[in-house]
Amino acid sequence: MSERSALIRLLVLSASWAAGSTAMAALQLRGLRDLAGFALAAGAYWLTRDLGRRRRRGELKYWRGRPVDDRWS
């Protein structure tokens, strides 16, 4: 995972936690504020688990133990 995608993921998780906490505070359900924030952040964590990873389809070619990207040839 690159540094940029890790920072974006951290921003998404933080925003999800804040949105859940704010929604429960607005509904005056202060006891559920942290639980809702955690639940939304956990969902965002699960949804962004592949952020920044390249997806490969088809058969991979290797040259000297390294994968070869032949899309441009």
N, CA, C and O atoms as a MOPAC input file, in Angstrom:
PM7 MOZYME 1SCF
protein

 N      0.85700 1    -1.16900 1     0.00000 1
 C      0.00000 1     0.00000 1     0.00000 1
 C      0.89500 1     1.22200 1     0.00000 1
 O      1.83300 1     1.32300 1     0.79100 1
 N      0.59800 1     2.14000 1    -0.88800 1
 C      1.40500 1     3.34800 1    -0.96500 1
 C      1.04800 1     4.30700 1     0.16600 1
 O      0.01100 1     4.18100 1     0.81700 1
 N      1.92800 1     5.25200 1     0.37100 1
 C      1.73000 1     6.22700 1     1.44300 1
 C      0.48200 1     7.07400 1     1.19400 1
 O     -0.26000 1     7.39600 1     2.12200 1
 N      0.26500 1     7.42600 1    -0.06700 1
 C     -0.89700 1     8.25100 1    -0.39600 1
 C     -2.21400 1     7.51200 1    -0.14500 1
 O     -3.15500 1     8.08100 1     0.40700 1
 N     -2.27500 1     6.25100 1    -0.55000 1
 C     -3.50600 1     5.49600 1    -0.34500 1
 C     -3.73900 1     5.21800 1     1.14000 1
 O     -4.88600 1     5.13800 1     1.57900 1
 N     -2.65800 1     5.07000 1     1.92000 1
 C     -2.80900 1     4.88600 1     3.36200 1
 C     -3.37800 1     6.14100 1     4.01300 1
 O     -4.20300 1     6.05000 1     4.92200 1
 N     -2.94400 1     7.30700 1     3.55300 1
 C     -3.47400 1     8.56300 1     4.10000 1
 C     -4.94000 1     8.76500 1     3.71200 1
 O     -5.74000 1     9.24600 1     4.51500 1
 N     -5.28100 1     8.39900 1     2.49100 1
 C     -6.67700 1     8.50200 1     2.05900 1
 C     -7.54900 1     7.56200 1     2.88100 1
 O     -8.65800 1     7.92200 1     3.27500 1
 N     -7.04700 1     6.35600 1     3.13900 1
 C     -7.79900 1     5.38900 1     3.94500 1
 C     -7.99000 1     5.90700 1     5.36400 1
 O     -9.07200 1     5.76100 1     5.93100 1
 N     -6.95600 1     6.51100 1     5.94600 1
 C     -7.06300 1     7.08800 1     7.28300 1
 C     -8.09900 1     8.20800 1     7.30400 1
 O     -8.87200 1     8.31900 1     8.25600 1
 N     -8.12000 1     9.02900 1     6.27000 1
 C     -9.10700 1    10.11100 1     6.18300 1
 C    -10.52600 1     9.56000 1     6.09400 1
 O    -11.43600 1    10.08700 1     6.73500 1
 N    -10.72300 1     8.50500 1     5.30700 1
 C    -12.05100 1     7.89800 1     5.17200 1
 C    -12.50600 1     7.29400 1     6.49900 1
 O    -13.66400 1     7.44300 1     6.88700 1
 N    -11.59100 1     6.61100 1     7.19500 1
 C    -11.93900 1     6.01200 1     8.48200 1
 C    -12.29400 1     7.07900 1     9.51300 1
 O    -13.25600 1     6.93000 1    10.26600 1
 N    -11.51900 1     8.14500 1     9.54000 1
 C    -11.78400 1     9.22800 1    10.49100 1
 C    -13.11600 1     9.91300 1    10.19900 1
 O    -13.88100 1    10.21800 1    11.11500 1
 N    -13.38400 1    10.14900 1     8.92900 1
 C    -14.64600 1    10.77600 1     8.55400 1
 C    -15.83500 1     9.87200 1     8.88400 1
 O    -16.89100 1    10.35800 1     9.29200 1
 N    -15.66700 1     8.56700 1     8.70900 1
 C    -16.74500 1     7.63200 1     9.03300 1
 C    -17.02900 1     7.63000 1    10.53100 1
 O    -18.18700 1     7.65000 1    10.94800 1
 N    -15.97800 1     7.60600 1    11.33400 1
 C    -16.14900 1     7.63300 1    12.79000 1
 C    -16.85000 1     8.93100 1    13.20700 1
 O    -17.76800 1     8.91200 1    14.02700 1
 N    -16.41400 1    10.05000 1    12.63900 1
 C    -17.00500 1    11.34200 1    12.98700 1
 C    -18.46200 1    11.42300 1    12.55100 1
 O    -19.29000 1    11.98700 1    13.26600 1
 N    -18.78300 1    10.87200 1    11.39700 1
 C    -20.16800 1    10.90500 1    10.91700 1
 C    -21.08100 1    10.09000 1    11.82000 1
 O    -22.18700 1    10.52500 1    12.14100 1
 N    -20.62500 1     8.91200 1    12.23100 1
 C    -21.43700 1     8.08200 1    13.12400 1
 C    -21.62700 1     8.74100 1    14.48400 1
 O    -22.73100 1     8.73000 1    15.02900 1
 N    -20.57400 1     9.30900 1    15.02900 1
 C    -20.66900 1     9.97100 1    16.32900 1
 C    -21.56500 1    11.19800 1    16.25700 1
 O    -22.36100 1    11.44200 1    17.16400 1
 N    -21.43800 1    11.96700 1    15.18900 1
 C    -22.25000 1    13.17200 1    15.03100 1
 C    -23.72400 1    12.82600 1    14.84800 1
 O    -24.59400 1    13.50100 1    15.39800 1
 N    -24.00300 1    11.78400 1    14.08300 1
 C    -25.39600 1    11.38800 1    13.86300 1
 C    -26.05900 1    10.96100 1    15.17400 1
 O    -27.20600 1    11.32100 1    15.43700 1
 N    -25.34600 1    10.20300 1    15.98500 1
 C    -25.92400 1     9.76600 1    17.26800 1
 C    -26.07500 1    10.93400 1    18.24500 1
 O    -27.02000 1    10.96700 1    19.03300 1
 N    -25.15400 1    11.88100 1    18.19400 1
 C    -25.27400 1    13.06400 1    19.05000 1
 C    -26.45400 1    13.91800 1    18.60300 1
 O    -27.15900 1    14.48900 1    19.43500 1
 N    -26.67000 1    14.00800 1    17.29500 1
 C    -27.79800 1    14.79400 1    16.78100 1
 C    -29.13400 1    14.15200 1    17.15000 1
 O    -30.12400 1    14.85100 1    17.36800 1
 N    -29.15800 1    12.82600 1    17.21900 1
 C    -30.37600 1    12.11400 1    17.60800 1
 C    -30.51300 1    11.98500 1    19.12500 1
 O    -31.44400 1    11.35300 1    19.62400 1
 N    -29.57000 1    12.59500 1    19.84900 1
 C    -29.53700 1    12.58800 1    21.30700 1
 C    -29.46600 1    11.16700 1    21.87600 1
 O    -30.10100 1    10.85400 1    22.88300 1
 N    -28.69300 1    10.32800 1    21.21700 1
 C    -28.42500 1     8.96800 1    21.67900 1
 C    -26.94900 1     8.88800 1    22.05500 1
 O    -26.16900 1     8.18300 1    21.41400 1
 N    -26.58400 1     9.60900 1    23.08900 1
 C    -25.17200 1     9.74500 1    23.44300 1
 C    -24.54400 1     8.42400 1    23.87900 1
 O    -23.33200 1     8.25500 1    23.74700 1
 N    -25.32100 1     7.50000 1    24.38700 1
 C    -24.77500 1     6.21200 1    24.79500 1
 C    -24.31400 1     5.37100 1    23.61600 1
 O    -23.43100 1     4.52600 1    23.76400 1
 N    -24.89800 1     5.59000 1    22.45700 1
 C    -24.55000 1     4.83400 1    21.25600 1
 C    -23.56400 1     5.57100 1    20.35200 1
 O    -23.22900 1     5.09000 1    19.26900 1
 N    -23.10500 1     6.72600 1    20.79400 1
 C    -22.26000 1     7.56300 1    19.94800 1
 C    -20.96900 1     6.84600 1    19.54200 1
 O    -20.62400 1     6.81100 1    18.36100 1
 N    -20.26500 1     6.28200 1    20.50700 1
 C    -19.00500 1     5.61100 1    20.18600 1
 C    -19.23000 1     4.31200 1    19.42400 1
 O    -18.44100 1     3.95600 1    18.54900 1
 N    -20.27900 1     3.62000 1    19.74700 1
 C    -20.57700 1     2.36400 1    19.05200 1
 C    -20.90600 1     2.61100 1    17.58200 1
 O    -20.45600 1     1.86800 1    16.70900 1
 N    -21.68100 1     3.63800 1    17.31300 1
 C    -22.03100 1     3.95300 1    15.92700 1
 C    -20.79600 1     4.40800 1    15.15100 1
 O    -20.61100 1     4.03600 1    13.99300 1
 N    -19.95800 1     5.21100 1    15.79400 1
 C    -18.72500 1     5.64500 1    15.14100 1
 C    -17.82600 1     4.47000 1    14.81600 1
 O    -17.26000 1     4.39500 1    13.72500 1
 N    -17.69200 1     3.54700 1    15.76500 1
 C    -16.87900 1     2.35600 1    15.53900 1
 C    -17.45600 1     1.49900 1    14.42000 1
 O    -16.71400 1     0.99000 1    13.58000 1
 N    -18.76900 1     1.33800 1    14.40500 1
 C    -19.40500 1     0.49600 1    13.38500 1
 C    -19.19000 1     1.07000 1    11.98300 1
 O    -18.88100 1     0.32900 1    11.05000 1
 N    -19.35000 1     2.36500 1    11.83600 1
 C    -19.13700 1     2.97200 1    10.51900 1
 C    -17.66600 1     2.91900 1    10.11000 1
 O    -17.35300 1     2.67800 1     8.94400 1
 N    -16.76600 1     3.14300 1    11.06200 1
 C    -15.34000 1     3.06800 1    10.74600 1
 C    -14.92900 1     1.64300 1    10.38900 1
 O    -14.09800 1     1.44600 1     9.50200 1
 N    -15.49400 1     0.65200 1    11.06400 1
 C    -15.18700 1    -0.74200 1    10.73600 1
 C    -15.68700 1    -1.08800 1     9.33700 1
 O    -15.00800 1    -1.79000 1     8.58800 1
 N    -16.86600 1    -0.59800 1     8.98800 1
 C    -17.39000 1    -0.81400 1     7.64300 1
 C    -16.52200 1    -0.14700 1     6.58300 1
 O    -16.27500 1    -0.72500 1     5.52500 1
 N    -16.06500 1     1.05800 1     6.86500 1
 C    -15.18100 1     1.75200 1     5.92700 1
 C    -13.84400 1     1.03900 1     5.80500 1
 O    -13.26900 1     0.98000 1     4.71800 1
 N    -13.34800 1     0.50100 1     6.90300 1
 C    -12.09600 1    -0.25800 1     6.87800 1
 C    -12.24200 1    -1.48300 1     5.98100 1
 O    -11.34600 1    -1.79300 1     5.19500 1
 N    -13.35400 1    -2.16500 1     6.09700 1
 C    -13.58900 1    -3.35500 1     5.28900 1
 C    -13.74700 1    -2.99000 1     3.81500 1
 O    -13.25000 1    -3.70500 1     2.94500 1
 N    -14.43300 1    -1.88600 1     3.52500 1
 C    -14.65200 1    -1.48400 1     2.13900 1
 C    -13.38200 1    -0.98600 1     1.45300 1
 O    -13.25700 1    -1.09100 1     0.23300 1
 N    -12.43900 1    -0.44500 1     2.22400 1
 C    -11.21800 1     0.10200 1     1.63800 1
 C    -10.02600 1    -0.83600 1     1.79300 1
 O     -8.88300 1    -0.38900 1     1.69600 1
 N    -10.25800 1    -2.10500 1     2.03000 1
 C     -9.15200 1    -3.03000 1     2.28600 1
 C     -8.25000 1    -3.22200 1     1.07200 1
 O     -7.07900 1    -3.56000 1     1.24400 1
 N     -8.74000 1    -3.02300 1    -0.13400 1
 C     -7.92800 1    -3.19400 1    -1.34600 1
 C     -7.50800 1    -1.87400 1    -1.96100 1
 O     -7.06500 1    -1.84100 1    -3.10900 1
 N     -7.63600 1    -0.80200 1    -1.22900 1
 C     -7.27900 1     0.51800 1    -1.74300 1
 C     -5.77800 1     0.58600 1    -1.99800 1
 O     -4.98400 1     0.26800 1    -1.11200 1
 N     -5.39100 1     0.98800 1    -3.17200 1
 C     -3.97700 1     1.12500 1    -3.49500 1
 C     -3.32200 1    -0.12000 1    -4.03000 1
 O     -2.14700 1    -0.07200 1    -4.39400 1
 N     -4.01300 1    -1.22300 1    -4.09500 1
 C     -3.43300 1    -2.45400 1    -4.63000 1
 C     -3.83300 1    -2.61300 1    -6.07800 1
 O     -4.97600 1    -2.36300 1    -6.45900 1
 N     -2.87600 1    -3.03100 1    -6.87500 1
 C     -3.17500 1    -3.26800 1    -8.28700 1
 C     -3.85400 1    -4.61200 1    -8.43700 1
 O     -3.48100 1    -5.58800 1    -7.78700 1
 N     -4.82900 1    -4.65200 1    -9.27700 1
 C     -5.53100 1    -5.90900 1    -9.55100 1
 C     -5.01900 1    -6.48200 1   -10.84900 1
 O     -4.92200 1    -5.78400 1   -11.85900 1
 N     -4.69800 1    -7.73600 1   -10.81600 1
 C     -4.20800 1    -8.40800 1   -12.01500 1
 C     -5.24200 1    -9.42500 1   -12.47200 1
 O     -5.84100 1   -10.13700 1   -11.66600 1
 N     -5.43200 1    -9.47400 1   -13.75800 1
 C     -6.35900 1   -10.43800 1   -14.32900 1
 C     -5.60500 1   -11.29100 1   -15.32600 1
 O     -4.66200 1   -10.83700 1   -15.97400 1
 N     -6.02100 1   -12.48900 1   -15.43300 1
 C     -5.39000 1   -13.37900 1   -16.38900 1
 C     -4.13400 1   -14.01700 1   -15.83000 1
 O     -3.86300 1   -13.97300 1   -14.63000 1
 N     -3.39200 1   -14.59900 1   -16.72300 1
 C     -2.18200 1   -15.31700 1   -16.32600 1
 C     -1.00200 1   -14.35000 1   -16.22100 1
 O     -0.82900 1   -13.47700 1   -17.07200 1
 N     -0.20600 1   -14.50700 1   -15.18900 1
 C      0.96200 1   -13.66200 1   -14.99100 1
 C      2.16600 1   -14.25300 1   -15.69500 1
 O      2.33700 1   -15.47100 1   -15.74700 1
 N      2.99400 1   -13.38200 1   -16.23400 1
 C      4.24300 1   -13.81300 1   -16.83100 1
 C      5.37500 1   -13.38800 1   -15.90800 1
 O      5.34600 1   -12.30000 1   -15.33300 1
 N      6.35900 1   -14.24300 1   -15.77300 1
 C      7.48900 1   -13.96800 1   -14.89500 1
 C      8.78900 1   -14.01200 1   -15.68300 1
 O      8.95000 1   -14.82900 1   -16.59000 1
 N      9.69900 1   -13.14100 1   -15.33600 1
 C     11.04300 1   -13.14700 1   -15.90000 1
 C     12.01500 1   -12.95000 1   -14.75100 1
 O     12.01000 1   -11.90900 1   -14.09400 1
 N     12.83100 1   -13.93100 1   -14.51400 1
 C     13.81500 1   -13.91900 1   -13.43600 1
 C     13.16600 1   -13.70300 1   -12.07300 1
 O     13.70000 1   -12.98200 1   -11.22900 1
 N     12.01500 1   -14.33000 1   -11.86700 1
 C     11.34900 1   -14.28700 1   -10.57400 1
 C     10.48200 1   -13.07400 1   -10.32900 1
 O      9.90300 1   -12.93900 1    -9.25100 1
 N     10.37700 1   -12.18500 1   -11.30500 1
 C      9.55200 1   -10.98500 1   -11.14000 1
 C      8.40500 1   -10.99100 1   -12.14600 1
 O      8.57900 1   -11.43700 1   -13.28000 1
 N      7.23500 1   -10.49900 1   -11.73900 1
 C      6.12700 1   -10.43800 1   -12.70300 1
 C      6.40700 1    -9.39700 1   -13.78300 1
 O      6.95200 1    -8.32900 1   -13.50300 1
 N      6.03800 1    -9.71200 1   -14.99600 1
 C      6.26300 1    -8.82600 1   -16.13700 1
 C      4.93900 1    -8.21300 1   -16.55400 1
 O      3.95600 1    -8.92800 1   -16.75200 1
 N      4.90700 1    -6.90600 1   -16.68800 1
 C      3.71200 1    -6.20100 1   -17.12800 1
 C      3.82700 1    -6.00700 1   -18.63700 1
 O      4.55800 1    -5.12900 1   -19.09600 1
 N      3.11500 1    -6.81800 1   -19.40400 1
 C      3.22100 1    -6.74800 1   -20.86200 1
 C      2.03200 1    -6.04600 1   -21.50100 1
 O      1.74900 1    -6.26600 1   -22.67900 1
 N      1.34000 1    -5.21700 1   -20.75600 1
 C      0.20600 1    -4.50200 1   -21.32200 1
 C      0.63400 1    -3.47600 1   -22.35700 1
 O     -0.15700 1    -3.13000 1   -23.23400 1
 N      1.86300 1    -2.97800 1   -22.28000 1
 C      2.31700 1    -1.91000 1   -23.16500 1
 C      3.10700 1    -2.42300 1   -24.35100 1
 O      3.59200 1    -1.62800 1   -25.15500 1
 N      3.24500 1    -3.71700 1   -24.47700 1
 C      4.04100 1    -4.23400 1   -25.59600 1
 C      3.17700 1    -4.67500 1   -26.74700 1
 O      3.69300 1    -5.13400 1   -27.76600 1

